[in-house]
Amino acid sequence: DERGVGGGGVVLGGGRGGEEEGRVTEGAAVLLHGHGAMVSAPGSDGGAGAVLMYHRDSSGVWSAVHTLRLDTPQPRSFFGSSLAVAGEDLLVGAPTQGGLTGAVHVFRHEGDSLVHAQELTVTASGMGAFLGGAVSADGDLAVLGAPAADMFSGVGFVFERGVDGWAETGEVFDAGPGIPALTGEVRRCEDGVSSAFTCADVDLVAFVPLGELGAGRGVMLNDVWGWTDAETGKEYALVGRTDGVAFVDMSDPSYPVYLGELPLTEGSPANLWRDVKVYHDHAYIVADAAGQHGVQIFDLRQLRDVSGDPVTFEATGNYDRIASAHNIVINEETGFAYVVGASAGGETCGGGLHMMDLREDPANPTFAGCFSDPSTGNSGTGYSHDAQCIVYQGPDEEHRGKEICFGANETALSIADVSDKDNPVALSQAAYPSVGYAHQGWVSEDHRYFFLGDELDELSGTTPNTRTLVWDIEDLDDPVLATEYLAETSATDHNLYVRGQYMYQSNYVAGLRVIDVSDPTSPVEVGYFDTVPFGENAPGFSGSWSNYPFFASGVIVVTSMREGMFLLRKQDRLTP
């Protein structure tokens, strides 16, 4: 009899897992084979991992007989996470070997010994495949699970054993249809439901699934922004995908039309993070962990001429003084862009504000300067994860009329005067209790308050529910934490924006949450639309990535990573 078991726990002989033969407190995988048992300890030896071998005698007593390790252990590879037997071969998964790519090691019986015979790997798309997260085998056939392949969609890689050993011969995966498109009519939120989605006072105008936005398997959505064509008055959604940007005509929001895509910069890998902003009919697009991606520039006026089949566009230009970057911020009033979180190659500004002048020629920006505050950020360089830059018109008379940037800098809120691009000035830094990761924020329309989201505090358990920090910025040199707003769910918060009296939060699996901030020190949730129609609203990273609430029509564009694009409208906001 032989069985492979994953995810449980077993204690044989007591003691600390992997420290001594015969003593295991881990048991990520257990395999029974004849009169023997194999129990994995993937966390032992600094994550190098081991497999503990046991034998059961005729009286039913188990004895430790051997510990199996790689001849050259690899720290943090978690060797032993999965186990399977195929004839004389033992297959052992090491899903985080090689920078999360993963591998499966084949050991073959030679007499009374197990000898390393082969290392199985694949070239899988996505941010590491975790090959070996699961393994199943029967005879000369094995399936090696790679749960992170195809951007976390998951793939089972099929291997067959021949005279020269194991070789990859195919793939298996779920190709389910997902949620169908919902267009043609507004689906009102009634009795807490709109179609298959839970909601409150937010209607579904339309839903477009991933496949109808040009996305293949393994492609997810991320950021979203909007463009209103000043010549035609049409509204367009600019939808970030892990492999490019999709353009959607929203002239009739109940019948959105996918116009085409701008693929990522040639040579760049698909990646989770893509962000887009707009200035003077041009879109500016960055991607993180994307090699020499640069800032793609795309003249949006090309969308006016699209009819018929979707078009694959080419970039109008590329600003190459940065490589990868986490985000881009644009102050449309001044004509300056600020790349944040830039990394690798070119002028990176410590990951702080990399300033670009768009005014003279939007298709050919020029470098304007750097700003970073090394007293903020995890690495001590002033890295800024996201920011908002405005011409400040708030109550602080000393700084009124100046260009001020508010940076979410991992460890703190950073406030800087960037009016003089050659001599930007740090005005203040503001830390706060139980910081997880200062992620992103937005100012109130009167420039008196700044709303900041922390992306990791819910996941770390330092706050019971989704937390938004409300800063009183009456004095830009001394911001004060006015209150901490705790939402009704514990979902992780991501991007938030403020328009009028409402704050629109994309809170991952809790979807879009609409918060009344007419009294900023006492925010109140007044509506929501949950874009993930299953599961609990718990901390984690799936669901609604971002939203764009600034269209004159009142339509709110919301991206949900594995679901698609939602067009929503709060019930008291009617089309003019």
Summary of the structure (lengths in Angstrom):
residues: 576
radius of gyration: 26.7
end to end distance: 71.1
largest distance: 87.6
contacts: 2122
relative contact order: 0.08
helix: 4%
strand: 47%
